[in-house]
Amino acid sequence: MTTVSFPDQTDPACHRTWRFGDVWSWGVVATALTLALPVLVIAGFVFVPATEVWLHLKETVLKDYIFTSLGLMIGVGVGVLAMGIPAAWMVSLCEFPGRRLFEWALLLPLAIPAYIIAYTYTGMLDFAGPVQTGLRELFDWSYGDYWFPEVRSLGGAVVMLTLVLYPYVYLLARAAFLEQSVCVLEVSRTLGAGPWAGFYRVAIPLARPAIITGLSLALMETLADYGTAQYFGLTTFTTGIFRTWFGLGDPAAAAQLSAILMGFVFLLILLERGSRRRARFHHTSSRYSRLPRYRLSGWRRAGALVACAIPVVFGFLLPALQLGWWAAITLDDWWHTDFLRLVWNSLGLAATAALIAVLLAVFMAYGKRMRSSFMVTAAVRLAGMGYAIPGTVIAVGVMLPFAWIDNGIDGWMREHFGVSTGLILSGTLVALVFSYCVRFLAVSLNTVEAALTKIKPSMDDAARCLGMPPRSVLARVHLPIMRGSVLTAGLLVFVDVLKELPATLILRPFNFNTLAVRAFELAGDERLAQSASAALAIVLAGILPVILLSRTISRSRPGHDTPA
């Protein structure tokens, strides 16, 4: 008879990681505070005495910033809910032609930044664009004979932002609908509720926390938008911060505007958390089987097709085709070494930022797993707040302390060695990559944390009892298991960095351009066709992560492989 011996749990080898865990925990806290530095700097400017520029802004344009930003938020909020929720319900629980195609196609607008879709539709719908030109030729109209909606307006910006931001609501609402128990829906049917009554009275209340979260994300992105607002000439907080910094040359006033905008963002976060806390809708069954498909026919089938096709056609297909056409007719203007240099700069910068963000996420998530104390948990949450902060605000928060450090180092070197170091932080890619990590760490952190939670703690205990230090447990046990999630996290950060515009505009070194900046500069010069190549490259880079995201959502339902 073979005797199996287990490691003695009192063996110091089983517990040596806790001593090292304290060092790891302090490292997590220090990293989180470093990443939170831009937010803390901006918050500190609330207590700085007002300057003349700030008083001027307060008396002249501050109201415009507030009301225009609120108008954008209200319009986009209504739009993303109206587009995202019905589409999510129909592809999740209805059967109609093209449903499987729409499952992932409805996420494609996520691949197009808002400023790019704004340039595209402006080129198509302006007075000299093909739509109005065709109408004038068809009806023999001239200027002033007809009315056409103004694209470059608050309403136009609402439409542009809605078309690219509704996937946040669609994504989370669809995930919530897929997670709902079929038993709850069947009970509603036995009580006399039809499919649509069950949708309004059962499914939406159960999915409400997810819907509110998606709405909050869309509104945060609306507040963070700079390219669309600037191109349409809107006076929002993001455009005001940029003008105050570069036009009026007052970093303190720009930081104070950033603090107000940050207050808007934190208010949205509090409302979202408060909504989830007050929710009183719960799943009452743990039984999951394949969800029923309501077969649509007649006008309902046609309505579902139209409701799902409109966001895809106007949010992705038309802009992508227009960009492709412009890129084809301007091939000689962009296919040269300068464009390849832009691609290299953008891909290299995005890859570097993605690699660093993923390494930081793995380090912090594993540190939290080892010692989930209040201090470590709070530090990790603080570090993940950057995604909610607009890129313009983060750029200001990075530039101020980095410039102060640069000036201090340069002054010390001049005094002691007579050598000028220049701007070694704020004038190089260091500041830009740091801002990307602050902005997009949450994307990789959430993905890595989700992967770590699926690994049983007993695996950590077994590895520690075999004498492995924490870094070996992470490298030899955890990383091989969650390799796919880590790659997904890096890919998502990579695409987000490619699309980021305001932080890149403010922090990029001299004579350093990216695809996003080049598209913005050419569009600002009204060279829309020439900007298409850079814009199209960004869009193509974003398609693969969107498809992967759709596949992940489709597989998220418990029992999704359960036979009918």
SULZIBEL-V147520 format. One record per pair of residues at least 24 apart in sequence whose C-alpha atoms are under 8 Angstrom apart, sorted by the first residue. I is the first residue (numbers start at 1). J is the second residue. Records with the same first field share a line. If there is no record, write none. Layout:
BEGIN
I = J / J
END
This chain:
BEGIN
7 = 465 / 466
9 = 465
11 = 465
13 = 464 / 465 / 466 / 467
14 = 461 / 464 / 465 / 466 / 467
15 = 464 / 465
16 = 469
17 = 464 / 469 / 470
18 = 370
20 = 470
21 = 367 / 370 / 371 / 470
22 = 371
24 = 367
25 = 367 / 368 / 371 / 376
26 = 376
28 = 363 / 364 / 367 / 368 / 376 / 379 / 380
29 = 375 / 376 / 379 / 380
32 = 379 / 380 / 382 / 383
33 = 379 / 382 / 383
35 = 383 / 437 / 438
36 = 382 / 383 / 386 / 438
37 = 397 / 398
38 = 394 / 395 / 396 / 397 / 398 / 401
39 = 386 / 394 / 397
40 = 397
41 = 397 / 400 / 401
42 = 255 / 256 / 258 / 259 / 393 / 396 / 397
43 = 259
45 = 252 / 255 / 256 / 259
46 = 256 / 259
48 = 252
50 = 253
51 = 252 / 253
53 = 248 / 250 / 253
54 = 253 / 256
61 = 235
64 = 235 / 236
65 = 235 / 236 / 237 / 240
66 = 236 / 237
68 = 154 / 234 / 235 / 236
69 = 223 / 236 / 237
71 = 154
72 = 154 / 157 / 158 / 222
73 = 219 / 222 / 223
75 = 155 / 158
76 = 158 / 159 / 161 / 162 / 218 / 219 / 222
77 = 162 / 215 / 218 / 219
79 = 158 / 159 / 162 / 166
80 = 162 / 163 / 165 / 166 / 167 / 169 / 215 / 218
81 = 166 / 169 / 215
83 = 166 / 170 / 307 / 311
84 = 166 / 167 / 168 / 169 / 170 / 171 / 173
85 = 169 / 170 / 173 / 174 / 211
86 = 307
87 = 170 / 304 / 307 / 308
88 = 170 / 171 / 173 / 174 / 177
89 = 173 / 174 / 177 / 199
90 = 304
92 = 174 / 177 / 178 / 293
93 = 291 / 292 / 293 / 294
94 = 292 / 293 / 294 / 295 / 296
95 = 293 / 294 / 295 / 296
96 = 295 / 296 / 297 / 301 / 304 / 305
97 = 301 / 305
98 = 305
102 = 308 / 309
103 = 550
104 = 546 / 547 / 550 / 551
105 = 312
106 = 167 / 170 / 308 / 311 / 312
107 = 167 / 170 / 171 / 546 / 547 / 550
108 = 312 / 315 / 316 / 543 / 546 / 547
109 = 163 / 164 / 165 / 167 / 312 / 315 / 316
110 = 164 / 165 / 167 / 542 / 546
111 = 538 / 539 / 540 / 541 / 542 / 543 / 546
112 = 164 / 316 / 538 / 539 / 542
113 = 164 / 499 / 539
114 = 160 / 161 / 164 / 225 / 227 / 228
115 = 226 / 227 / 228 / 231 / 520
116 = 519 / 535
117 = 160 / 315 / 319
118 = 157 / 160 / 228 / 231
119 = 231 / 523 / 528
120 = 319 / 322 / 323 / 528
121 = 151 / 319
122 = 151 / 152
123 = 528
125 = 151
126 = 150 / 151
152 = 231 / 232 / 233
153 = 232 / 233 / 234
154 = 232 / 234
157 = 228 / 229 / 232
161 = 222
163 = 311 / 314 / 315
164 = 315
165 = 218 / 221
166 = 218
168 = 214 / 215 / 217 / 218
169 = 210 / 211 / 212 / 213 / 214 / 215 / 218
170 = 214
171 = 214 / 553
172 = 210 / 211 / 213 / 214
173 = 207 / 210 / 211 / 214
174 = 553
175 = 553 / 554 / 556 / 557
176 = 206 / 207 / 210
177 = 203 / 207
178 = 291 / 554 / 556 / 557
179 = 556 / 557 / 558
180 = 206 / 283 / 288
181 = 283 / 285 / 286 / 287 / 288 / 289 / 291
182 = 287 / 288 / 289 / 290 / 291 / 292
183 = 285 / 287 / 288
184 = 283 / 284 / 285
195 = 294
205 = 281
206 = 281 / 282 / 283
209 = 275 / 276 / 279
212 = 272 / 275
213 = 272
216 = 268 / 269 / 272
217 = 388
220 = 265 / 268 / 388 / 389 / 390
221 = 390
223 = 261 / 265 / 390
224 = 389 / 390 / 391 / 392
225 = 390
226 = 392 / 501 / 502
227 = 501 / 502 / 520
231 = 524
237 = 261
238 = 390 / 392 / 393
241 = 392 / 393
242 = 392
251 = 396 / 400
254 = 396
255 = 393 / 396 / 397
258 = 392 / 393 / 396
259 = 393
262 = 389 / 390 / 393
265 = 388 / 389
288 = 558 / 559
289 = 558 / 559 / 560 / 562 / 563 / 564
290 = 559 / 560 / 561 / 562 / 563 / 564
320 = 536 / 539
323 = 529 / 532 / 533 / 535 / 536
324 = 532 / 533 / 536
326 = 529 / 530 / 532 / 533
327 = 529 / 530 / 532 / 533 / 536
330 = 529 / 530
333 = 530
334 = 530 / 533
342 = 513 / 514 / 515
343 = 514 / 515
345 = 512 / 513 / 514
346 = 498 / 513 / 514 / 515
347 = 498
349 = 433 / 497
350 = 493 / 494 / 495 / 497 / 498
351 = 494
352 = 433
353 = 433 / 434 / 436 / 437 / 493 / 494 / 497
354 = 437 / 490 / 491 / 493 / 494 / 497
355 = 490
356 = 437
357 = 437 / 440 / 441 / 444 / 490 / 493
358 = 441 / 444 / 445 / 486 / 489 / 490
360 = 441
361 = 441 / 444 / 445 / 448
362 = 445 / 448
364 = 445
365 = 445 / 448 / 449 / 452
366 = 452 / 474
383 = 438 / 441 / 442
384 = 438 / 441 / 442 / 445
385 = 442
386 = 438 / 439 / 440 / 441 / 442
387 = 438 / 439 / 440 / 441 / 442 / 443
388 = 439
389 = 439
390 = 439
391 = 435 / 439 / 500 / 501 / 502 / 503
392 = 502 / 503 / 506
394 = 435 / 438 / 439 / 503
395 = 435 / 502 / 503 / 506 / 507
398 = 431 / 434 / 435
399 = 426 / 431 / 507
402 = 426 / 431
426 = 507
427 = 507 / 508 / 509 / 510
428 = 508 / 509
429 = 507 / 508 / 509
431 = 507
432 = 503 / 504 / 507 / 508
435 = 503
436 = 497 / 503
440 = 493 / 496 / 497
441 = 493
443 = 489 / 492 / 493
444 = 486 / 489 / 490 / 492 / 493
445 = 489
447 = 485 / 486 / 488 / 489
448 = 482 / 485 / 486 / 489
451 = 482 / 485
452 = 478 / 482
488 = 545
491 = 545
492 = 545
495 = 538 / 541 / 542 / 545
498 = 538
499 = 538
END
